[in-house]
Amino acid sequence: MVPAMSIDAANQALAAYRATAAELNRPQPSSAAASGFDSLLRTELQQAVGALQRGEQAGIAAVTGSMSIQEVVEAVTEAELTLQKVTAVRDRVITAYQEIMRMPI
């Protein structure tokens, strides 16, 4: 079960999500190094933001009745799985950073 959020907390989370989406959609300079990990991470984050936006739009469509329940459930489930994936990657990155910081120099 998901814990309840206050309206202010939900609005702050939505603002942060939209700021991240805007940052990801900003064009980046091209370089040979951009074809590596940076490119992969950027592509995955753009896809994640897209999935979350589709879930948000499906929720709005559900309220207006313009989308079937099955389509809404599929979009929301995709958004939930995407959020879990992004959270897992974030946790792994933080763990790796902490391990690096513990290494003796």
C-alpha positions as CSV (number, residue, x, y, z in Angstrom):
1,M,0.0,0.0,0.0
2,V,1.3,3.4,-0.9
3,P,1.5,6.0,2.0
4,A,-0.7,9.1,1.7
5,M,0.9,12.3,0.5
6,S,-0.1,15.8,1.3
7,I,-1.1,18.0,-1.6
8,D,1.9,20.2,-1.1
9,A,4.3,17.2,-1.2
10,A,2.6,15.9,-4.3
11,N,2.8,19.2,-6.0
12,Q,6.5,19.5,-5.1
13,A,7.2,16.0,-6.4
14,L,5.3,16.8,-9.7
15,A,7.3,20.1,-10.1
16,A,10.6,18.2,-9.6
17,Y,9.5,15.5,-12.1
18,R,8.6,18.1,-14.7
19,A,11.9,20.0,-14.2
20,T,13.8,16.7,-14.7
21,A,11.7,16.0,-17.9
22,A,12.5,19.5,-19.2
23,E,16.2,19.0,-18.5
24,L,16.3,15.6,-20.3
25,N,14.6,17.1,-23.4
26,R,17.2,19.9,-23.7
27,P,19.5,19.3,-26.7
28,Q,23.1,18.2,-25.8
29,P,26.3,18.9,-27.7
30,S,27.4,15.9,-29.7
31,S,30.7,14.3,-29.2
32,A,32.4,10.9,-29.6
33,A,32.2,10.3,-25.8
34,A,28.5,10.8,-25.8
35,S,27.9,7.5,-27.5
36,G,28.9,5.6,-24.3
37,F,27.4,5.4,-20.8
38,D,26.1,9.0,-20.9
39,S,24.1,8.3,-24.0
40,L,22.7,5.1,-22.6
41,L,21.7,6.7,-19.3
42,R,20.1,9.7,-21.1
43,T,18.1,7.4,-23.4
44,E,16.9,5.3,-20.5
45,L,15.9,8.4,-18.5
46,Q,14.0,9.9,-21.4
47,Q,12.1,6.6,-21.8
48,A,11.3,6.6,-18.1
49,V,10.0,10.1,-18.2
50,G,7.9,9.2,-21.2
51,A,6.4,6.2,-19.4
52,L,5.6,8.3,-16.4
53,Q,4.0,11.0,-18.6
54,R,1.9,8.3,-20.3
55,G,0.8,7.0,-16.9
56,E,-0.1,10.6,-15.9
57,Q,-2.1,11.1,-19.1
58,A,-3.8,7.8,-18.7
59,G,-4.9,8.8,-15.2
60,I,-6.4,12.0,-16.5
61,A,-8.1,10.1,-19.4
62,A,-9.5,7.7,-16.8
63,V,-11.1,10.5,-14.9
64,T,-12.7,11.9,-18.1
65,G,-13.7,8.5,-19.3
66,S,-11.9,8.7,-22.6
67,M,-9.8,5.6,-22.1
68,S,-10.7,2.0,-21.3
69,I,-9.9,0.7,-17.9
70,Q,-7.5,-1.9,-19.4
71,E,-5.5,0.8,-21.1
72,V,-5.3,2.9,-18.0
73,V,-4.1,-0.1,-15.9
74,E,-1.5,-1.0,-18.5
75,A,-0.2,2.6,-18.6
76,V,-0.1,3.0,-14.9
77,T,1.5,-0.4,-14.4
78,E,4.2,0.5,-16.9
79,A,4.8,3.8,-15.1
80,E,5.0,2.0,-11.8
81,L,7.5,-0.5,-13.1
82,T,9.6,2.3,-14.7
83,L,9.6,4.2,-11.4
84,Q,10.8,1.0,-9.6
85,K,13.6,0.5,-12.2
86,V,14.8,4.2,-11.9
87,T,14.7,3.9,-8.1
88,A,16.8,0.7,-8.2
89,V,19.4,2.2,-10.5
90,R,19.6,5.3,-8.3
91,D,20.2,3.1,-5.3
92,R,22.9,1.2,-7.1
93,V,24.6,4.4,-8.1
94,I,24.5,5.7,-4.6
95,T,25.9,2.4,-3.3
96,A,28.7,2.5,-5.8
97,Y,29.6,6.1,-5.0
98,Q,29.7,5.2,-1.2
99,E,32.0,2.3,-2.0
100,I,34.3,4.5,-4.0
101,M,34.4,7.1,-1.2
102,R,35.4,4.3,1.3
103,M,38.4,3.3,-0.8
104,P,41.8,4.3,0.7
105,I,43.9,6.6,-1.5
